Every structure is written in C-alpha cells, then in structure tokens.
Amino acid sequence: MPQAGTVRDPHPARKGLKARLYHVLEAGKTSDRASLIFDVSMTILIIANVVAFSLETVPDIAAQYGDLLEAFNIASVAVFTVEYLARIWVCTEHGPYRRLNGLTARARFVRTPMMIVDLLAIAPFYLAFFVAIDLRVLRVFRLLRFFKLARYSPALSSLSRVLWQERRALGAAMIVMSGALLVSSTLLYFIERHEQPEAFGSVPAAMWWSMATLTTVGYGDVVPVTAWGRLVGALVMLFGLGMFALPIGIIATGFSQEIHRREFAVTWGMVARVPLFSELEAEQIFAIMGRLEAVSLPRGSHIAHA
C-alpha cells in the first residue's frame, strides 16, 4: 500500500524501460552483457557500412550487387535512426540532465559532439527526399558513419581527449610548421623562379615542393636545379625531420599519459573498494598498487585461505 501523500508514477514500466535502455546505450559498456553486445554489433555495422561504400565504387560490383548494397544502406539508416532517437529519449537519465525538464535536456543533449556526428551520419539520407542532391555526393557523406566508431571504441575516445587536451601544444606546432612552409617556399621562389617559372613562379606554387620536402615524402616531380636551391633544399629536409615529428611526439606522449591515468584510476578504485583496504590512507593504497599483478584463475578457485 502506498503511503499517504506519495505520488505514484503513472508509467512505472516506461520508466523501467528507459532506465534499462539508458544502461544499455550509455552507462553499461563492458559491465553489462546487453550493452557489450550492442556496442559490438554497432561497431560491426559501422565497419560494414564503410566496406559497402568502398565496394560501391567498383563498377562491376555496383552493377551486380547495387540493389543489395542499397538495401543494406536503407536498413543501416533505419538502425542508426532508431539508435539516435533512443539516445534522445533516454538522455534525461544522464546525471547532468536529470534536474532539467525533458525539452531543455534534449535540446542540450542533441548539441553534444557525438550526437552531432550521429545526426550527420543519417541526415543526408533523409535530406535527399527534400533537396536534389547528386547521389555520388550523397554516398561520400556515408563515410561520416565511420566517425561513430569513436562512441564505441575506448581507444578512439582516449585519442580524442588527448587531441583536445593537447590542442594548445598542437596549435603551436602547427604555427611553427606553417612558418617553415612559408619561409622555405619563399626562399625557393626567389632562388628558382627564373630557372623554373612553372614550378617556382610564385610562392603558392613553390609550396608544393616545400610540403613534399618538409614531410620527407619527396615525390621528385619538382626539384631545385641551382646550387643555392639545392643547399636550401638540404636544410629544409633536415628541418622537416624535426618539425613534422613534433606533433607525433606530442600526441604519443599525451596518449601514454592518458592510458596511465585511466589505469591508475581503475586500479585505485579497485583497491579502495576492497573492505580490507578501505580504511587505509592514500599513500598506503598507492604502495599496494605497486605490488599488484594480474593473475587469471579458473572459476571457483580459492584465492585466499584463512
């Protein structure tokens, strides 16, 4: 019997379904079997969409299996649409949105980066019904579905966080690289413009050579022919080895730090939740973490004996 003054939920089953669906779509991840199955299934579907897009560009395959690939595309859009709408429906279960009314919460939720990616993955399909769009251009937009993998891959999520956290350092590296590109192309313009007016007749034209040289790609289609031009080219090659390796070093270091932070948080929480260690201080838990080793045991094994 409900107590006097309490208000019964008129839709208890719907609330239970929303909470469960939220756990599967957003919160469960690897801790819930249904969530894990959903994530793996969506990952396979996204990869299959990218493969299907690639196969459609092969004339023989497109001619023989075009109808089948188009049916697969329609089915994929239907699945992605249901997923998109389901995420909007359950977004009020998110902690930051629980205190907001449904309309306000959903208006904010659809503006999050991942929801924008989800929308862009399906919007071109529906847009074609209202706006005349070249089907070849429409197929290119299907590649946006590849970016949905960031939602289901912890590694891609970590990489995106690293890029955001290191955005200032990467921005500084881009400024230095742009400066090197501009200086080197300008030097070769003044040195080689009379000898090779087609390749170095302007600074923008010389930038093609500078980009190929700084990145150490060296296509060889454009090369300096004067002595001064070759000297500058050699210096640009040496400079490019260091400058264009700088962003790689920044990303690699940030990614390593992100992995260590995640491992530390998981291990710390694991140790702190054990009743035997719950009363220990932070320094003591940290010392225990350094002695932990991963061991796989069969189910039902005795880990400790009294």
C-alpha positions in Angstrom: 0.0 0.0 0.0 1.4 3.4 -0.9 1.8 5.8 2.0 -0.5 8.9 2.2 0.9 11.9 0.3 3.1 9.9 -2.1 2.6 10.2 -5.8 2.6 7.0 -7.8 4.4 7.0 -11.1 1.7 6.7 -13.8 4.1 4.9 -16.1 6.3 2.7 -14.0 7.0 0.2 -16.8 8.1 3.1 -19.2 10.4 4.4 -16.5 11.9 1.0 -16.0 12.4 0.6 -19.8 14.0 4.0 -20.1 16.4 3.2 -17.3 17.3 -0.1 -18.8 17.7 1.3 -22.2 19.9 4.1 -20.9 22.1 1.5 -19.2 22.5 -0.4 -22.5 23.1 2.6 -24.7 25.2 4.9 -22.4 26.1 3.5 -19.0 26.6 -0.2 -19.2 29.6 -0.5 -21.6 31.6 -3.6 -20.7 30.0 -4.2 -17.3 26.7 -5.2 -18.9 26.3 -8.1 -21.3 23.4 -6.5 -23.3 25.4 -3.2 -23.5 28.5 -5.1 -24.7 26.5 -7.0 -27.4 25.0 -3.7 -28.5 28.4 -2.0 -28.8 30.0 -4.9 -30.7 27.0 -5.1 -33.0 27.0 -1.4 -33.8 30.8 -1.4 -34.4 30.4 -4.3 -36.9 27.5 -2.4 -38.6 29.6 0.8 -38.9 32.6 -1.1 -40.4 30.3 -3.0 -42.8 28.9 0.4 -43.9 32.4 1.7 -44.7 33.2 -1.6 -46.6 29.9 -1.3 -48.5 30.7 2.3 -49.5 34.1 1.2 -50.8 32.6 -1.7 -52.8 30.0 0.6 -54.4 32.9 2.5 -56.1 33.9 -0.7 -58.0 31.8 -0.6 -61.3 31.5 -4.4 -61.6 30.3 -4.9 -58.0 28.0 -1.9 -58.2 26.4 -3.2 -61.4 25.9 -6.7 -60.0 25.1 -6.0 -56.3 23.9 -2.4 -56.4 20.4 -3.2 -55.3 21.6 -5.4 -52.4 24.1 -2.7 -51.2 21.3 0.0 -51.4 19.0 -2.3 -49.3 21.8 -2.7 -46.8 22.2 1.1 -46.7 18.5 1.7 -46.0 18.5 -0.9 -43.3 21.6 0.7 -41.7 20.0 4.1 -41.8 16.9 2.6 -40.1 19.1 1.1 -37.3 21.1 4.4 -36.9 17.9 6.4 -36.8 16.3 4.2 -34.1 19.5 4.5 -32.1 19.6 8.2 -32.4 16.0 8.7 -31.3 16.5 6.2 -28.4 19.5 8.2 -27.2 17.5 11.4 -27.2 14.7 9.6 -25.3 16.9 8.3 -22.5 19.1 11.3 -22.2 17.1 12.5 -19.2 18.6 9.6 -17.3 22.1 11.3 -17.5 23.2 12.9 -14.3 23.7 16.5 -15.7 20.2 16.5 -17.3 18.1 15.0 -14.6 17.2 18.3 -13.0 16.1 19.8 -16.3 12.8 19.4 -17.9 12.6 17.0 -20.8 12.6 19.5 -23.6 15.5 21.5 -22.3 17.6 18.4 -21.5 17.1 17.0 -25.0 17.8 20.4 -26.7 21.2 20.4 -24.9 21.9 16.8 -25.5 21.4 16.9 -29.2 24.1 19.6 -29.4 26.8 17.4 -27.9 29.6 16.4 -30.3 28.8 12.7 -30.6 25.1 13.4 -31.2 26.0 15.8 -33.9 28.1 13.0 -35.5 25.2 10.6 -35.2 22.9 13.2 -36.9 25.3 13.8 -39.7 25.6 10.1 -40.3 21.8 9.8 -41.2 20.8 13.3 -42.2 22.0 13.1 -45.9 19.7 10.1 -46.5 16.6 12.0 -45.4 17.8 15.3 -46.9 17.7 13.6 -50.4 13.9 13.4 -50.2 13.6 17.2 -50.0 16.6 18.5 -51.8 18.0 17.5 -55.2 21.4 16.0 -54.3 23.8 14.2 -56.6 23.8 10.5 -55.4 27.5 10.4 -55.8 27.9 13.3 -53.3 25.4 11.5 -51.0 27.5 8.4 -51.0 30.5 10.4 -49.8 28.6 11.6 -46.8 28.1 8.0 -45.7 31.7 8.0 -44.7 30.7 10.1 -41.7 29.3 6.9 -40.2 32.9 5.9 -39.7 33.3 8.5 -37.0 30.5 6.9 -35.0 33.2 4.3 -34.0 34.5 6.9 -31.5 31.4 6.2 -29.4 32.1 2.5 -29.2 35.9 2.4 -29.0 37.6 3.4 -25.7 40.8 3.9 -27.6 39.3 6.4 -30.0 37.7 8.2 -27.1 41.0 8.4 -25.3 42.7 9.7 -28.5 40.0 12.4 -28.9 40.5 13.5 -25.3 44.3 13.6 -25.9 43.8 15.8 -29.0 41.6 18.2 -27.1 43.9 18.3 -24.0 47.0 18.9 -26.2 45.3 21.4 -28.6 47.4 24.3 -27.5 50.7 22.4 -28.0 49.5 21.1 -31.3 48.4 24.6 -32.3 51.9 25.9 -31.5 53.4 23.1 -33.6 51.1 23.9 -36.5 52.2 27.6 -36.4 55.9 26.5 -36.4 55.2 24.1 -39.3 53.3 26.7 -41.3 56.1 29.2 -40.8 58.7 26.7 -42.0 56.5 26.0 -45.1 56.1 29.7 -45.8 59.8 30.5 -45.4 61.1 27.6 -47.4 58.7 28.2 -50.3 59.6 31.9 -50.3 63.3 31.2 -50.4 62.9 28.8 -53.3 60.7 31.3 -55.1 63.4 33.9 -55.2 66.2 31.4 -56.0 64.5 29.2 -58.6 61.8 31.4 -60.2 63.9 32.3 -63.2 65.2 28.8 -63.8 61.8 27.0 -63.3 59.0 29.5 -63.7 56.4 26.7 -63.9 57.3 25.1 -60.6 58.6 28.1 -58.6 56.9 31.0 -60.4 55.1 32.1 -57.3 55.2 31.4 -53.5 51.9 29.3 -53.6 53.4 27.2 -56.5 56.6 26.7 -54.5 54.6 25.5 -51.5 54.0 22.1 -53.2 57.8 21.5 -53.3 58.1 22.7 -49.7 55.4 20.5 -48.4 56.8 17.4 -50.1 60.2 18.2 -48.8 59.3 19.1 -45.2 57.3 16.0 -44.8 60.2 13.9 -46.3 57.8 12.5 -48.9 59.9 13.7 -51.8 57.8 13.0 -54.9 60.6 14.2 -57.1 58.3 15.8 -59.6 59.8 19.3 -58.7 63.4 19.7 -57.6 65.7 22.7 -57.4 68.4 22.8 -60.1 70.6 25.7 -58.8 73.4 25.3 -56.3 71.7 27.6 -53.8 68.4 26.0 -54.3 69.8 22.5 -53.5 71.6 23.9 -50.4 68.3 25.4 -49.2 66.6 22.1 -50.1 69.0 20.1 -48.0 68.4 22.4 -45.0 64.7 22.2 -45.4 64.9 18.3 -45.4 66.9 18.4 -42.1 64.5 20.9 -40.6 61.4 18.9 -41.7 62.6 15.8 -39.9 62.3 17.6 -36.6 59.4 19.9 -37.2 56.9 17.4 -38.6 57.9 14.8 -36.0 56.9 17.3 -33.3 53.1 16.7 -33.4 53.6 12.9 -33.4 55.6 13.2 -30.2 53.0 15.4 -28.6 50.2 13.0 -29.4 52.2 10.0 -28.4 53.2 11.5 -25.0 49.6 12.6 -24.3 48.2 9.2 -25.3 50.6 7.5 -23.0 49.7 9.8 -20.1 46.0 9.3 -20.7 46.4 5.5 -20.6 48.4 5.7 -17.3 45.8 8.0 -15.8 43.0 5.6 -16.7 44.9 2.6 -15.4 45.7 4.4 -12.2 42.0 5.4 -11.7 40.8 1.8 -12.3 43.4 0.2 -10.1 43.0 2.8 -7.4 39.2 2.3 -7.3 39.6 -1.5 -7.3 41.9 -1.4 -4.3 40.0 1.2 -2.4 36.7 -0.8 -2.7 38.2 -3.9 -1.0 36.9 -3.8 2.6 40.4 -4.9 3.9 42.0 -1.8 2.4 39.1 0.7 2.6 40.5 2.3 5.8 44.0 2.8 4.5 45.5 6.2 3.7 46.2 7.2 0.1 50.0 6.6 0.4 49.4 3.0 1.7 46.9 2.3 -1.2 49.5 3.6 -3.6 52.1 1.3 -2.2 49.8 -1.7 -2.5 49.1 -0.8 -6.2 52.8 -1.1 -7.0 52.8 -4.7 -5.8 49.7 -5.8 -7.7 50.0 -8.4 -10.5 47.3 -9.7 -12.9 46.6 -13.4 -12.5 44.0 -15.4 -14.3 42.3 -18.2 -12.3 39.6 -20.7 -13.2 36.1 -20.1 -11.8 35.6 -21.4 -8.3 39.3 -21.2 -7.4 40.2 -20.3 -3.8 42.1 -17.0 -3.8 42.8 -16.8 -0.1 42.7 -19.2 2.8 42.1 -18.3 6.5 
